[in-house]
Amino acid sequence: MTQKKSRFGTFVLPQDQSESKEQGTIILTPGVSRAPTAPEREERRPFSTRLKPSLKRVLDGYVMELKLAGWSVSQEGVLEELVKSLGEDAELKASITQRLVTSAK
């Protein structure tokens, strides 16, 4: 019988003194008290934009795939993660910059 993967990971106290994040499982060192922290709450502001219908279908399809897989997600959440990744991932930012510069010609 296969074990269903936990949606948010599981907490396991191992015998060794290591700490790692692996396949959705957080392993804490015995004796170390580290409760998971909630993400910082920020005020949300309206963001309105127009998308090409083909791109909107891509977003809709991706959200539907995630929902069918059992995840509670929204288009807002997907867009927030994309923008967050743009601010955190230099390679992604460079790739998007290159696409924008190339398509502007």
Contact map, one row per residue, 1 for C-alpha under 8 A:
111000000000000000000000000000000000000000000000000000000000000000000000000000000000000000000000000000000
111100000000000000000000000000000000000000000000000000000000000000000000000000000000000000000000000000000
111110000000000000000000000000000000000000000000000000000000000000000000000000000000000000000000000000000
011111000000000000000000000000000000000000000000000000000000000000000000000000000000000000000000000000000
001111101000000000000000000000000000000000000000000000000000000000000000000000000000000000000000000000000
000111111100000000000001000000000000000000000000000000000000000000000000000000000000000000000000000000000
000011111000000000000000000000000000000000000000000000000000000000000010000000000000000000000000000000000
000001111100000000000001000000000000000000000000000000000000000000000000000000000000000000000000000000000
000011111110000000000011110000000000000000000000000000000000000000000000000000000000000000000000000000000
000001011111000000000001110000000000000000000000000000000000000000000000000000000000000000000000000000000
000000001111100000000000111100000000000000000000000000000000000000000000000000000000000000000000000000000
000000000111110000000000111100000000000000000000000000000000000000000000000000000000000000000000000000000
000000000011111000000000001111000000000000000000000000000000000000000000000000000000000000000000000000000
000000000001111110000000001111000000000000000000000000000000000000000000000000000000000000000000000000000
000000000000111110000000000001000000000000000000000000000000000000000000000000000000000000000000000000000
000000000000011111000000000010000000000000000000000000000000000000000000000000000000000000000000000000000
000000000000011111100000000011000000000000000000000000000000000000000000000000000000000000000000000000000
000000000000000111110000001110000000000000000000000000000000000000000000000000000000000000000000000000000
000000000000000011111000011110000000000000000000000000000000000000000000000000000000000000000000000000000
000000000000000001111100011100000000000000000000000000000000000000000000000000000000000000000000000000000
000000000000000000111111111000000000000000000000000000000000000000000000000000000000000000000000000000000
000000000000000000011111110000000000000000000000000000000000000000000000000000000000000000000000000000000
000000001000000000001111100000000000000000000000000000000000000000000000000000000000000000000000000000000
000001011100000000001111110000000000000000000000000000000000000000000000000000000000000000000000000000000
000000001111000000001111111000000000000000000000000000000000000000000000000000000000000000000000000000000
000000001111000000111101111100000000000000000000000000000000000000000000000000000000000000000000000000000
000000000011110001111000111110000000000000000000000000000000000000000000000000000000000000000000000000000
000000000011110001110000011111010100000000000000000000000000000000000000000000000000000000000000000000000
000000000000110111100000001111110000000000000000000000000000000000000000000000000000000000000000000000000
000000000000111010000000000111110000000000000000000000000000000000000000000000000000000000000000000000000
000000000000000000000000000011111000000000000000000000000000000000000000000000000000000000000000000000000
000000000000000000000000000111111100000000000000000000000000000000000000000000000000000000000000000000000
000000000000000000000000000000111110000000000000000000000000000000000000000000000000000000000000000000000
000000000000000000000000000100011111000000000000000000000000000000000000000000000000000000000000000000000
000000000000000000000000000000001111100000000000000000000000000000000000000000000000000000000000000000000
000000000000000000000000000000000111110000000000000000000000000000000000000000000000000000000000000000000
000000000000000000000000000000000011111000000000000000000000000000000000000000000000000000000000000000000
000000000000000000000000000000000001111100000000000000000000000000000000000000000000000000000000000000000
000000000000000000000000000000000000111110000000000000000000000000000000000000000000000000000000000000000
000000000000000000000000000000000000011111000000000000000000000000000000000000000000000000000000000000000
000000000000000000000000000000000000001111100000000000000000000000000000000000000000000000000000000000000
000000000000000000000000000000000000000111110000000000000000000000000000000000000000000000000000000000000
000000000000000000000000000000000000000011111000000000000000000000000000000000000000000000000000000000000
000000000000000000000000000000000000000001111100000000000000000000000000000000000000000000000000000000000
000000000000000000000000000000000000000000111110000000000000000000000000000000000000000000000000000000000
000000000000000000000000000000000000000000011111000000000000000000000000000000000000000000000000000000000
000000000000000000000000000000000000000000001111100000000000000000000000000000000000000000000000000000000
000000000000000000000000000000000000000000000111110000000000000000000000000000000000000000000000000000000
000000000000000000000000000000000000000000000011111000000000000000000000000000000000000000000000000000000
000000000000000000000000000000000000000000000001111100000000000000000000000000000000000000000000000000000
000000000000000000000000000000000000000000000000111110110000000000000000000000000000000000000000000000000
000000000000000000000000000000000000000000000000011111110000000000000000000000000000000000000000000000000
000000000000000000000000000000000000000000000000001111111000000000000000000000000000000000000000000000000
000000000000000000000000000000000000000000000000000111111100000000000000000000000000000000000000000000000
000000000000000000000000000000000000000000000000001111111110000000000000000000000000000000000000000000000
000000000000000000000000000000000000000000000000001111111111000000000000000000000000000000000000000000000
000000000000000000000000000000000000000000000000000011111111100000000000000000000000000000000000000000000
000000000000000000000000000000000000000000000000000001111111110000000000000000000000000000000000000000000
000000000000000000000000000000000000000000000000000000111111111000000000001000000000000000000000000000000
000000000000000000000000000000000000000000000000000000011111111100000000001000000000000000000000000000000
000000000000000000000000000000000000000000000000000000001111111110000000000000000000000000000000000000000
000000000000000000000000000000000000000000000000000000000111111111000000000000000000000000000000000000000
000000000000000000000000000000000000000000000000000000000011111111100000111001000000000000000000000000000
000000000000000000000000000000000000000000000000000000000001111111110000000000000000000000000000000000000
000000000000000000000000000000000000000000000000000000000000111111111000000000000000000000000000000000000
000000000000000000000000000000000000000000000000000000000000011111111111100000000000000000000000000000000
000000000000000000000000000000000000000000000000000000000000001111111111100000000000000000000000000000000
000000000000000000000000000000000000000000000000000000000000000111111110000000000000000000000000000000000
000000000000000000000000000000000000000000000000000000000000000011111110000000000000000000000000000000000
000000000000000000000000000000000000000000000000000000000000000001111111000000000000000000000000000000000
000000100000000000000000000000000000000000000000000000000000000001111111100000000000000000000000000000000
000000000000000000000000000000000000000000000000000000000000000001100111110000000000000000000000000000000
000000000000000000000000000000000000000000000000000000000000001001100011111011000000000000000000000000000
000000000000000000000000000000000000000000000000000000000000001000000001111111000000000000000000000000000
000000000000000000000000000000000000000000000000000000000011001000000000111111100000000000000000000000000
000000000000000000000000000000000000000000000000000000000000000000000000011111110000000000000000000000000
000000000000000000000000000000000000000000000000000000000000000000000000111111111000000000000000000000000
000000000000000000000000000000000000000000000000000000000000001000000000111111111100000000000000000000000
000000000000000000000000000000000000000000000000000000000000000000000000001111111110000000000000000000000
000000000000000000000000000000000000000000000000000000000000000000000000000111111111000000000000000000000
000000000000000000000000000000000000000000000000000000000000000000000000000011111111100000000000000000000
000000000000000000000000000000000000000000000000000000000000000000000000000001111111110000000000000000000
000000000000000000000000000000000000000000000000000000000000000000000000000000111111111000000000000000000
000000000000000000000000000000000000000000000000000000000000000000000000000000011111111100000000000000000
000000000000000000000000000000000000000000000000000000000000000000000000000000001111111110010000000000000
000000000000000000000000000000000000000000000000000000000000000000000000000000000111111111011000000000000
000000000000000000000000000000000000000000000000000000000000000000000000000000000011111111001000000000000
000000000000000000000000000000000000000000000000000000000000000000000000000000000001111111000000000000000
000000000000000000000000000000000000000000000000000000000000000000000000000000000000111111111000000000000
000000000000000000000000000000000000000000000000000000000000000000000000000000000000011111111100000000000
000000000000000000000000000000000000000000000000000000000000000000000000000000000000000011111110000000000
000000000000000000000000000000000000000000000000000000000000000000000000000000000000110011111111000000000
000000000000000000000000000000000000000000000000000000000000000000000000000000000000011011111111100000000
000000000000000000000000000000000000000000000000000000000000000000000000000000000000000001111111110000000
000000000000000000000000000000000000000000000000000000000000000000000000000000000000000000111111111000000
000000000000000000000000000000000000000000000000000000000000000000000000000000000000000000011111111100000
000000000000000000000000000000000000000000000000000000000000000000000000000000000000000000001111111110000
000000000000000000000000000000000000000000000000000000000000000000000000000000000000000000000111111111000
000000000000000000000000000000000000000000000000000000000000000000000000000000000000000000000011111111100
000000000000000000000000000000000000000000000000000000000000000000000000000000000000000000000001111111110
000000000000000000000000000000000000000000000000000000000000000000000000000000000000000000000000111111111
000000000000000000000000000000000000000000000000000000000000000000000000000000000000000000000000011111111
000000000000000000000000000000000000000000000000000000000000000000000000000000000000000000000000001111111
000000000000000000000000000000000000000000000000000000000000000000000000000000000000000000000000000111111
000000000000000000000000000000000000000000000000000000000000000000000000000000000000000000000000000011111
